[in-house]
Amino acid sequence: MDAASSSLALSNIKLHGSTNTLNSDQRISSLCSLPKSRVTFSCKTSGNLQVRDRSTGLVVSCSSSNGDRDVIQGLHLSGPIEKKSRLGQACCSVGTFTVGEFALESQSQAVDDKVGVLLLNLGGPETLDDVQPFLYNLFADPDIIRLPRLFRFLQEPLAKLISTYRAPKSKEGYASIGGGSPLRKITDEQAQALKMALEEKNMSTNVYVGMRYWYPFTEEAIQQIKRDGITRLVVLPLYPQYSISTTGSSIRVLQKMFREDAYLSSLPVSIIKSWYQREGYIKSMADLMQAELKNFANPQEVMIFFSAHGVPVSYVENAGDPYKDQMEECICLIMQELKARGIGNEHTLAYQSRVGPVQWLKPYTDEVLVELGQKGIKSLLAVPVSFVSEHIETLEEIDMEYKHLALESGIQNWGRVPALNCNSSFISDLADAVIEALPSATALAPHTSSTDADDHDPFLYAIKLLFGSVLAFILLLSPKAFMAFRNNFF
């Protein structure tokens, strides 16, 4: 069912006619909550009508005194059965329920459906010993270091080289925040909170966590989904804005796995590619910001400083990455929400965490902090807008490096908005997003990405690996060559 046919804007639906029959214990599912809608039935004869509310919908039966199946006289749903989101999209999406020759749209699940939700995240090293292999996994991803096709055989040797020489500095960062990333723990907590929120909304689900570069890997989560016999899946990346280097990379892994597996290739899947514009997310961010502003002596004088994770400019200009546009729209929506609350502080956006010789999205966070200090800004509230969990880039990069730089540059009052983590309104909105996405689940369409064009010929692969290793060896043995490479990549 396409998106256009999967939502209704009706407040009243009636179905009448003596020829419309329901089999015994016919299920009518609707995730529009019953307090917001009313369903009434009547038996054509004097049979007994039974209506039982269950988590997946209504079970309706109508039987006569002699035990034969009777005919339901009519079906009436009265509203409202739908609410609108900020962008005017329907929140109650629909499936199909059929009575005789009539079809009534509602959000339906088969009785034996097992719904799964897969949360996707970056992952992070949990101990200092994990840092180098984690970095290797990161830089070995062709969506992180995008080499020309001719040089793609260098991906793994370069990943080995970069991870080896970045590991000592990265270990210092992780040591400063306790010896490892808290990302897995927080994501597990978010998964449990989401499961509970969905249960409160009458949806029973299994929630899984799949990390891109560390345990539990996305591949592990998918295997568990298979073992659990999930029949309908919603994929929810924990990145509000879409980028080919985050959500795109994880989706590429999923597409490859689903393409190669008979069970997965027929599994209905709905992927929520971005959700930065959702009203619940915007309001949750505004709530946190409003609370932090109150900690300043003069809240109205505080500059709101949005710091987002950067991506190379080439991703946006050459590969069509929508990240920059989505980030700017996200900031606009948050500031509109704050303005509606009477908060009119000045704000700015900058990008952090750049790596390598290429140009990244500007302005850069470290450069802007210096400029703000030079302009006489005295109070600053940092907002990690692209992160929904605390991790190395909030706890070390923002809280330590950027805070130190800001104070050195003349900023006197520093504050930082915490990541959303398990914020209740945020989790509740994610649950709504899952419910809305479920009816549009379809088999994942085959997709061929240029980054998937790996040669599976073992002989050719060995040759490529050999050439890459030779280049890495040359870089290691040649001080001039290595220093030139190091100056560009580290």
JOCOR-V195314 format. One line per field, one symbol per residue. phi: phi as a letter, one per 40 degrees, with the letter a starting at -180 (. if undefined). psi: psi as a letter, one per 20 degrees, with the letter a starting at -180 (. if undefined). A space follows every 50 residues. Layout:
phi = ???
psi = ???
//
This chain:
phi = .ccccbabbbbabbbbhcccbbcdfccbbaccccccabbbbaccbccccb bbcbccibbbbabcccgccbbccabbbbbcbabbcdcgcccbcbbbbbbf ccbbcacbbcdccbcbbbcbacgaccbcccccccccdcccccccbccddc bcccdcccccccccccddccccccccbhgiccccccccccccccdccccc cgbcabbbbbccbacccdccccccccccgcbabbbbccbdbcaccbdccc cdcccccccbbccccbccbbbccaaccccccdcccccccccccccccbdc ccccbcbbccbddccccbbgccdccccccccccccccccccgbbccaaba bbgcagcccbdbccdcccdccccccgcbbbbcbcccbbbcadcccbcccb ccccccccchccbbbaccccfbdccccccccccccccdcccbdccdabbc ccccccccccccccccccccccccccccdcccccccccbb
psi = prhhjjqqlpippqorpiioqpqpkppoppjpqhhirppqrqqgbkrppp opprhjbpopqoqrhjiqprppgrpppqaqjqrqrhjjqphnrqbpppoc jqppproqqqhjpopqpopprgrqpirhhigghghghgiipiigonqqhh jiiigghggggghgiigghhhgghhijjjrpjgggghghhgghgghhhhh jkppqppqpoqhjrqpqhhgghhhgghikpippppnplogqpqiiegggh hgggggghhjpgghhjpppppnhqkhiphggghgghggggghhiiqhnhi ipppnpoqprqqhhgghhikpjggghghhggggghggghhjjokqqrrpr prkqqairprprqqghhhggghghijphppoponhjpjqpahighggghf ghgggghhiiphopqppqqhdkpghgghhhghhgghhghjprpppqpoqh iilqpjohghghgghggghgghgghhhogggghgghhhi.
//
